């Protein structure tokens, strides 16, 4: 007999929601928190030649590597001069 649901997955989901709530509270983020929490974004930086130079895919509860993004943009800008 197999179990149609995984109780460990449910517990993991509760921890994810708790961690997300704690992060929002710590960073004092306010606003509309309604919507799909599963929609993710990202950043792609292309060079003048149209080729991808840098890509960042957002992960849940991960900090955006802003220094890396700025460095990649600066490198592309320097490459074009």
PDB file as gemmi writes it, atoms N, CA and C in Angstrom:
CRYST1    1.000    1.000    1.000  90.00  90.00  90.00 P 1                      
ATOM      1  N   UNK A   1       0.841  -1.185   0.000  1.00  0.00           N  
ATOM      2  CA  UNK A   1       0.000   0.000   0.000  1.00  0.00           C  
ATOM      3  C   UNK A   1       0.887   1.250   0.000  1.00  0.00           C  
ATOM      4  N   UNK A   2       0.605   2.172  -0.874  1.00  0.00           N  
ATOM      5  CA  UNK A   2       1.400   3.391  -0.925  1.00  0.00           C  
ATOM      6  C   UNK A   2       0.610   4.566  -0.358  1.00  0.00           C  
ATOM      7  N   UNK A   3       1.356   5.520   0.172  1.00  0.00           N  
ATOM      8  CA  UNK A   3       0.746   6.722   0.729  1.00  0.00           C  
ATOM      9  C   UNK A   3       0.645   7.748  -0.407  1.00  0.00           C  
ATOM     10  N   UNK A   4      -0.563   8.284  -0.671  1.00  0.00           N  
ATOM     11  CA  UNK A   4      -0.711   9.225  -1.782  1.00  0.00           C  
ATOM     12  C   UNK A   4      -0.131  10.611  -1.506  1.00  0.00           C  
ATOM     13  N   UNK A   5       0.267  10.880  -0.282  1.00  0.00           N  
ATOM     14  CA  UNK A   5       0.840  12.179   0.058  1.00  0.00           C  
ATOM     15  C   UNK A   5       2.057  11.937   0.935  1.00  0.00           C  
ATOM     16  N   UNK A   6       2.956  12.854   0.906  1.00  0.00           N  
ATOM     17  CA  UNK A   6       4.194  12.710   1.654  1.00  0.00           C  
ATOM     18  C   UNK A   6       4.165  13.668   2.846  1.00  0.00           C  
ATOM     19  N   UNK A   7       4.066  13.141   4.066  1.00  0.00           N  
ATOM     20  CA  UNK A   7       3.996  14.027   5.239  1.00  0.00           C  
ATOM     21  C   UNK A   7       5.252  14.877   5.425  1.00  0.00           C  
ATOM     22  N   UNK A   8       6.392  14.383   4.978  1.00  0.00           N  
ATOM     23  CA  UNK A   8       7.634  15.157   5.102  1.00  0.00           C  
ATOM     24  C   UNK A   8       7.588  16.401   4.212  1.00  0.00           C  
ATOM     25  N   UNK A   9       6.933  16.277   3.077  1.00  0.00           N  
ATOM     26  CA  UNK A   9       6.798  17.422   2.172  1.00  0.00           C  
ATOM     27  C   UNK A   9       5.911  18.503   2.796  1.00  0.00           C  
ATOM     28  N   UNK A  10       4.884  18.075   3.506  1.00  0.00           N  
ATOM     29  CA  UNK A  10       3.999  19.027   4.175  1.00  0.00           C  
ATOM     30  C   UNK A  10       4.765  19.778   5.265  1.00  0.00           C  
ATOM     31  N   UNK A  11       5.546  19.064   6.050  1.00  0.00           N  
ATOM     32  CA  UNK A  11       6.338  19.693   7.110  1.00  0.00           C  
ATOM     33  C   UNK A  11       7.351  20.654   6.503  1.00  0.00           C  
ATOM     34  N   UNK A  12       7.994  20.250   5.421  1.00  0.00           N  
ATOM     35  CA  UNK A  12       8.951  21.114   4.739  1.00  0.00           C  
ATOM     36  C   UNK A  12       8.271  22.404   4.270  1.00  0.00           C  
ATOM     37  N   UNK A  13       7.034  22.299   3.799  1.00  0.00           N  
ATOM     38  CA  UNK A  13       6.277  23.465   3.370  1.00  0.00           C  
ATOM     39  C   UNK A  13       6.006  24.424   4.512  1.00  0.00           C  
ATOM     40  N   UNK A  14       5.698  23.886   5.689  1.00  0.00           N  
ATOM     41  CA  UNK A  14       5.478  24.742   6.855  1.00  0.00           C  
ATOM     42  C   UNK A  14       6.748  25.507   7.221  1.00  0.00           C  
ATOM     43  N   UNK A  15       7.899  24.829   7.174  1.00  0.00           N  
ATOM     44  CA  UNK A  15       9.171  25.496   7.477  1.00  0.00           C  
ATOM     45  C   UNK A  15       9.482  26.576   6.455  1.00  0.00           C  
ATOM     46  N   UNK A  16       9.160  26.319   5.186  1.00  0.00           N  
ATOM     47  CA  UNK A  16       9.390  27.308   4.135  1.00  0.00           C  
ATOM     48  C   UNK A  16       8.566  28.565   4.402  1.00  0.00           C  
ATOM     49  N   UNK A  17       7.301  28.393   4.737  1.00  0.00           N  
ATOM     50  CA  UNK A  17       6.431  29.539   5.021  1.00  0.00           C  
ATOM     51  C   UNK A  17       6.933  30.290   6.248  1.00  0.00           C  
ATOM     52  N   UNK A  18       7.361  29.571   7.267  1.00  0.00           N  
ATOM     53  CA  UNK A  18       7.893  30.213   8.471  1.00  0.00           C  
ATOM     54  C   UNK A  18       9.135  31.026   8.147  1.00  0.00           C  
ATOM     55  N   UNK A  19      10.057  30.444   7.374  1.00  0.00           N  
ATOM     56  CA  UNK A  19      11.288  31.147   7.014  1.00  0.00           C  
ATOM     57  C   UNK A  19      10.995  32.383   6.171  1.00  0.00           C  
ATOM     58  N   UNK A  20      10.050  32.259   5.245  1.00  0.00           N  
ATOM     59  CA  UNK A  20       9.680  33.396   4.408  1.00  0.00           C  
ATOM     60  C   UNK A  20       9.080  34.509   5.259  1.00  0.00           C  
ATOM     61  N   UNK A  21       8.231  34.144   6.194  1.00  0.00           N  
ATOM     62  CA  UNK A  21       7.609  35.133   7.076  1.00  0.00           C  
ATOM     63  C   UNK A  21       8.659  35.828   7.935  1.00  0.00           C  
ATOM     64  N   UNK A  22       9.605  35.072   8.458  1.00  0.00           N  
ATOM     65  CA  UNK A  22      10.682  35.659   9.269  1.00  0.00           C  
ATOM     66  C   UNK A  22      11.539  36.614   8.444  1.00  0.00           C  
ATOM     67  N   UNK A  23      11.818  36.248   7.203  1.00  0.00           N  
ATOM     68  CA  UNK A  23      12.647  37.103   6.345  1.00  0.00           C  
ATOM     69  C   UNK A  23      11.944  38.427   6.059  1.00  0.00           C  
ATOM     70  N   UNK A  24      10.660  38.369   5.772  1.00  0.00           N  
ATOM     71  CA  UNK A  24       9.895  39.583   5.501  1.00  0.00           C  
ATOM     72  C   UNK A  24       9.877  40.477   6.736  1.00  0.00           C  
ATOM     73  N   UNK A  25       9.707  39.879   7.897  1.00  0.00           N  
ATOM     74  CA  UNK A  25       9.681  40.649   9.145  1.00  0.00           C  
ATOM     75  C   UNK A  25      11.037  41.274   9.426  1.00  0.00           C  
ATOM     76  N   UNK A  26      12.113  40.511   9.290  1.00  0.00           N  
ATOM     77  CA  UNK A  26      13.464  41.019   9.556  1.00  0.00           C  
ATOM     78  C   UNK A  26      13.841  42.170   8.632  1.00  0.00           C  
ATOM     79  N   UNK A  27      13.447  42.083   7.367  1.00  0.00           N  
ATOM     80  CA  UNK A  27      13.806  43.117   6.390  1.00  0.00           C  
ATOM     81  C   UNK A  27      12.807  44.266   6.373  1.00  0.00           C  
ATOM     82  N   UNK A  28      11.799  44.173   7.226  1.00  0.00           N  
ATOM     83  CA  UNK A  28      10.755  45.206   7.323  1.00  0.00           C  
ATOM     84  C   UNK A  28      10.135  45.489   5.958  1.00  0.00           C  
ATOM     85  N   UNK A  29       9.806  44.405   5.246  1.00  0.00           N  
ATOM     86  CA  UNK A  29       9.170  44.516   3.941  1.00  0.00           C  
ATOM     87  C   UNK A  29       7.662  44.601   4.154  1.00  0.00           C  
ATOM     88  N   UNK A  30       7.050  45.584   3.525  1.00  0.00           N  
ATOM     89  CA  UNK A  30       5.602  45.710   3.627  1.00  0.00           C  
ATOM     90  C   UNK A  30       5.020  45.835   2.234  1.00  0.00           C  
ATOM     91  N   UNK A  31       3.725  45.747   2.166  1.00  0.00           N  
ATOM     92  CA  UNK A  31       3.071  45.898   0.875  1.00  0.00           C  
ATOM     93  C   UNK A  31       2.133  44.747   0.612  1.00  0.00           C  
ATOM     94  N   UNK A  32       1.774  44.596  -0.627  1.00  0.00           N  
ATOM     95  CA  UNK A  32       0.836  43.564  -1.028  1.00  0.00           C  
ATOM     96  C   UNK A  32       1.553  42.218  -1.065  1.00  0.00           C  
ATOM     97  N   UNK A  33       1.224  41.364  -0.132  1.00  0.00           N  
ATOM     98  CA  UNK A  33       1.858  40.041  -0.080  1.00  0.00           C  
ATOM     99  C   UNK A  33       0.939  38.971  -0.665  1.00  0.00           C  
ATOM    100  N   UNK A  34      -0.070  39.406  -1.394  1.00  0.00           N  
ATOM    101  CA  UNK A  34      -1.014  38.491  -2.004  1.00  0.00           C  
ATOM    102  C   UNK A  34      -0.531  38.188  -3.418  1.00  0.00           C  
ATOM    103  N   UNK A  35      -0.689  36.976  -3.831  1.00  0.00           N  
ATOM    104  CA  UNK A  35      -0.294  36.618  -5.194  1.00  0.00           C  
ATOM    105  C   UNK A  35       0.386  35.277  -5.207  1.00  0.00           C  
ATOM    106  N   UNK A  36       1.002  34.969  -6.281  1.00  0.00           N  
ATOM    107  CA  UNK A  36       1.672  33.684  -6.422  1.00  0.00           C  
ATOM    108  C   UNK A  36       3.087  33.778  -5.888  1.00  0.00           C  
ATOM    109  N   UNK A  37       3.336  33.090  -4.823  1.00  0.00           N  
ATOM    110  CA  UNK A  37       4.679  33.050  -4.262  1.00  0.00           C  
ATOM    111  C   UNK A  37       5.606  32.153  -5.041  1.00  0.00           C  
ATOM    112  N   UNK A  38       5.065  31.493  -6.058  1.00  0.00           N  
ATOM    113  CA  UNK A  38       5.867  30.574  -6.844  1.00  0.00           C  
ATOM    114  C   UNK A  38       6.397  31.216  -8.125  1.00  0.00           C  
ATOM    115  N   UNK A  39       5.980  32.452  -8.414  1.00  0.00           N  
ATOM    116  CA  UNK A  39       6.476  33.154  -9.586  1.00  0.00           C  
ATOM    117  C   UNK A  39       7.870  33.671  -9.283  1.00  0.00           C  
ATOM    118  N   UNK A  40       8.788  33.351 -10.152  1.00  0.00           N  
ATOM    119  CA  UNK A  40      10.173  33.765  -9.928  1.00  0.00           C  
ATOM    120  C   UNK A  40      10.626  34.664 -11.067  1.00  0.00           C  
ATOM    121  N   UNK A  41      11.611  35.457 -10.788  1.00  0.00           N  
ATOM    122  CA  UNK A  41      12.171  36.355 -11.790  1.00  0.00           C  
ATOM    123  C   UNK A  41      13.635  36.060 -11.986  1.00  0.00           C  
ATOM    124  N   UNK A  42      14.325  37.026 -12.513  1.00  0.00           N  
ATOM    125  CA  UNK A  42      15.746  36.855 -12.731  1.00  0.00           C  
ATOM    126  C   UNK A  42      16.318  38.026 -13.506  1.00  0.00           C  
ATOM    127  N   UNK A  43      17.597  37.925 -13.811  1.00  0.00           N  
ATOM    128  CA  UNK A  43      18.309  38.963 -14.538  1.00  0.00           C  
ATOM    129  C   UNK A  43      19.155  38.291 -15.614  1.00  0.00           C  
ATOM    130  N   UNK A  44      19.084  38.841 -16.828  1.00  0.00           N  
ATOM    131  CA  UNK A  44      19.962  38.390 -17.909  1.00  0.00           C  
ATOM    132  C   UNK A  44      20.634  39.632 -18.474  1.00  0.00           C  
ATOM    133  N   UNK A  45      21.943  39.589 -18.596  1.00  0.00           N  
ATOM    134  CA  UNK A  45      22.698  40.697 -19.180  1.00  0.00           C  
ATOM    135  C   UNK A  45      23.310  40.211 -20.481  1.00  0.00           C  
ATOM    136  N   UNK A  46      23.004  40.955 -21.548  1.00  0.00           N  
ATOM    137  CA  UNK A  46      23.513  40.618 -22.874  1.00  0.00           C  
ATOM    138  C   UNK A  46      24.583  41.616 -23.280  1.00  0.00           C  
ATOM    139  N   UNK A  47      25.541  41.145 -24.037  1.00  0.00           N  
ATOM    140  CA  UNK A  47      26.567  42.015 -24.589  1.00  0.00           C  
ATOM    141  C   UNK A  47      26.066  42.672 -25.870  1.00  0.00           C  
ATOM    142  N   UNK A  48      26.873  43.547 -26.405  1.00  0.00           N  
ATOM    143  CA  UNK A  48      26.519  44.250 -27.636  1.00  0.00           C  
ATOM    144  C   UNK A  48      26.340  43.267 -28.795  1.00  0.00           C  
ATOM    145  N   UNK A  49      27.038  42.138 -28.708  1.00  0.00           N  
ATOM    146  CA  UNK A  49      26.936  41.127 -29.752  1.00  0.00           C  
ATOM    147  C   UNK A  49      25.661  40.288 -29.653  1.00  0.00           C  
ATOM    148  N   UNK A  50      24.858  40.559 -28.626  1.00  0.00           N  
ATOM    149  CA  UNK A  50      23.598  39.841 -28.456  1.00  0.00           C  
ATOM    150  C   UNK A  50      23.726  38.528 -27.711  1.00  0.00           C  
ATOM    151  N   UNK A  51      24.940  38.199 -27.286  1.00  0.00           N  
ATOM    152  CA  UNK A  51      25.149  36.952 -26.549  1.00  0.00           C  
ATOM    153  C   UNK A  51      25.002  37.193 -25.050  1.00  0.00           C  
ATOM    154  N   UNK A  52      24.497  36.181 -24.401  1.00  0.00           N  
ATOM    155  CA  UNK A  52      24.308  36.265 -22.953  1.00  0.00           C  
ATOM    156  C   UNK A  52      25.659  36.299 -22.246  1.00  0.00           C  
ATOM    157  N   UNK A  53      25.824  37.283 -21.364  1.00  0.00           N  
ATOM    158  CA  UNK A  53      27.073  37.421 -20.615  1.00  0.00           C  
ATOM    159  C   UNK A  53      26.898  36.999 -19.156  1.00  0.00           C  
ATOM    160  N   UNK A  54      25.692  37.171 -18.638  1.00  0.00           N  
ATOM    161  CA  UNK A  54      25.427  36.854 -17.230  1.00  0.00           C  
ATOM    162  C   UNK A  54      23.952  36.525 -17.084  1.00  0.00           C  
ATOM    163  N   UNK A  55      23.649  35.552 -16.230  1.00  0.00           N  
ATOM    164  CA  UNK A  55      22.263  35.218 -15.948  1.00  0.00           C  
ATOM    165  C   UNK A  55      22.119  34.863 -14.470  1.00  0.00           C  
ATOM    166  N   UNK A  56      21.049  35.325 -13.900  1.00  0.00           N  
ATOM    167  CA  UNK A  56      20.724  35.002 -12.516  1.00  0.00           C  
ATOM    168  C   UNK A  56      19.254  34.626 -12.464  1.00  0.00           C  
ATOM    169  N   UNK A  57      18.964  33.418 -12.022  1.00  0.00           N  
ATOM    170  CA  UNK A  57      17.597  32.961 -11.836  1.00  0.00           C  
ATOM    171  C   UNK A  57      17.265  33.049 -10.359  1.00  0.00           C  
ATOM    172  N   UNK A  58      16.207  33.766 -10.039  1.00  0.00           N  
ATOM    173  CA  UNK A  58      15.822  33.958  -8.649  1.00  0.00           C  
ATOM    174  C   UNK A  58      15.463  32.632  -7.991  1.00  0.00           C  
ATOM    175  N   UNK A  59      15.918  32.468  -6.763  1.00  0.00           N  
ATOM    176  CA  UNK A  59      15.538  31.325  -5.952  1.00  0.00           C  
ATOM    177  C   UNK A  59      14.765  31.813  -4.743  1.00  0.00           C  
ATOM    178  N   UNK A  60      13.873  31.000  -4.274  1.00  0.00           N  
ATOM    179  CA  UNK A  60      13.074  31.389  -3.117  1.00  0.00           C  
ATOM    180  C   UNK A  60      13.950  31.604  -1.898  1.00  0.00           C  
ATOM    181  N   UNK A  61      13.728  32.698  -1.226  1.00  0.00           N  
ATOM    182  CA  UNK A  61      14.418  33.069   0.010  1.00  0.00           C  
ATOM    183  C   UNK A  61      15.911  33.276  -0.168  1.00  0.00           C  
ATOM    184  N   UNK A  62      16.357  33.542  -1.385  1.00  0.00           N  
ATOM    185  CA  UNK A  62      17.772  33.812  -1.620  1.00  0.00           C  
ATOM    186  C   UNK A  62      17.978  35.302  -1.850  1.00  0.00           C  
ATOM    187  N   UNK A  63      19.075  35.808  -1.365  1.00  0.00           N  
ATOM    188  CA  UNK A  63      19.420  37.202  -1.607  1.00  0.00           C  
ATOM    189  C   UNK A  63      19.851  37.369  -3.061  1.00  0.00           C  
ATOM    190  N   UNK A  64      19.521  38.497  -3.633  1.00  0.00           N  
ATOM    191  CA  UNK A  64      19.959  38.795  -5.000  1.00  0.00           C  
ATOM    192  C   UNK A  64      21.435  39.193  -4.936  1.00  0.00           C  
ATOM    193  N   UNK A  65      22.287  38.566  -5.744  1.00  0.00           N  
ATOM    194  CA  UNK A  65      23.720  38.902  -5.728  1.00  0.00           C  
ATOM    195  C   UNK A  65      23.979  40.229  -6.443  1.00  0.00           C  
ATOM    196  N   UNK A  66      23.603  41.313  -5.792  1.00  0.00           N  
ATOM    197  CA  UNK A  66      23.669  42.626  -6.445  1.00  0.00           C  
ATOM    198  C   UNK A  66      25.087  42.988  -6.876  1.00  0.00           C  
ATOM    199  N   UNK A  67      26.097  42.628  -6.083  1.00  0.00           N  
ATOM    200  CA  UNK A  67      27.474  42.949  -6.469  1.00  0.00           C  
ATOM    201  C   UNK A  67      27.859  42.231  -7.757  1.00  0.00           C  
ATOM    202  N   UNK A  68      27.427  40.981  -7.895  1.00  0.00           N  
ATOM    203  CA  UNK A  68      27.730  40.217  -9.110  1.00  0.00           C  
ATOM    204  C   UNK A  68      27.049  40.829 -10.325  1.00  0.00           C  
ATOM    205  N   UNK A  69      25.806  41.262 -10.146  1.00  0.00           N  
ATOM    206  CA  UNK A  69      25.048  41.858 -11.251  1.00  0.00           C  
ATOM    207  C   UNK A  69      25.691  43.178 -11.680  1.00  0.00           C  
ATOM    208  N   UNK A  70      26.075  43.996 -10.708  1.00  0.00           N  
ATOM    209  CA  UNK A  70      26.732  45.274 -11.014  1.00  0.00           C  
ATOM    210  C   UNK A  70      28.072  45.039 -11.713  1.00  0.00           C  
ATOM    211  N   UNK A  71      28.827  44.064 -11.236  1.00  0.00           N  
ATOM    212  CA  UNK A  71      30.124  43.750 -11.848  1.00  0.00           C  
ATOM    213  C   UNK A  71      29.941  43.244 -13.282  1.00  0.00           C  
ATOM    214  N   UNK A  72      28.935  42.416 -13.511  1.00  0.00           N  
ATOM    215  CA  UNK A  72      28.675  41.912 -14.855  1.00  0.00           C  
ATOM    216  C   UNK A  72      28.271  43.052 -15.793  1.00  0.00           C  
ATOM    217  N   UNK A  73      27.425  43.952 -15.319  1.00  0.00           N  
ATOM    218  CA  UNK A  73      27.007  45.098 -16.134  1.00  0.00           C  
ATOM    219  C   UNK A  73      28.203  45.996 -16.442  1.00  0.00           C  
ATOM    220  N   UNK A  74      29.061  46.206 -15.460  1.00  0.00           N  
ATOM    221  CA  UNK A  74      30.260  47.040 -15.662  1.00  0.00           C  
ATOM    222  C   UNK A  74      31.200  46.383 -16.672  1.00  0.00           C  
ATOM    223  N   UNK A  75      31.340  45.057 -16.604  1.00  0.00           N  
ATOM    224  CA  UNK A  75      32.205  44.341 -17.531  1.00  0.00           C  
ATOM    225  C   UNK A  75      31.686  44.455 -18.963  1.00  0.00           C  
ATOM    226  N   UNK A  76      30.370  44.356 -19.119  1.00  0.00           N  
ATOM    227  CA  UNK A  76      29.782  44.484 -20.455  1.00  0.00           C  
ATOM    228  C   UNK A  76      29.960  45.906 -20.967  1.00  0.00           C  
ATOM    229  N   UNK A  77      29.778  46.893 -20.086  1.00  0.00           N  
ATOM    230  CA  UNK A  77      29.951  48.287 -20.486  1.00  0.00           C  
ATOM    231  C   UNK A  77      31.404  48.546 -20.918  1.00  0.00           C  
ATOM    232  N   UNK A  78      32.370  48.030 -20.149  1.00  0.00           N  
ATOM    233  CA  UNK A  78      33.784  48.222 -20.470  1.00  0.00           C  
ATOM    234  C   UNK A  78      34.144  47.523 -21.785  1.00  0.00           C  
ATOM    235  N   UNK A  79      33.496  46.389 -22.033  1.00  0.00           N  
ATOM    236  CA  UNK A  79      33.740  45.626 -23.249  1.00  0.00           C  
ATOM    237  C   UNK A  79      33.293  46.406 -24.498  1.00  0.00           C  
ATOM    238  N   UNK A  80      32.285  47.251 -24.332  1.00  0.00           N  
ATOM    239  CA  UNK A  80      31.710  47.979 -25.453  1.00  0.00           C  
ATOM    240  C   UNK A  80      32.483  49.252 -25.774  1.00  0.00           C  
ATOM    241  N   UNK A  81      33.364  49.684 -24.896  1.00  0.00           N  
ATOM    242  CA  UNK A  81      34.092  50.938 -25.119  1.00  0.00           C  
ATOM    243  C   UNK A  81      35.371  50.721 -25.878  1.00  0.00           C  
TER     244      UNK A  81                                                      
END                                                                             
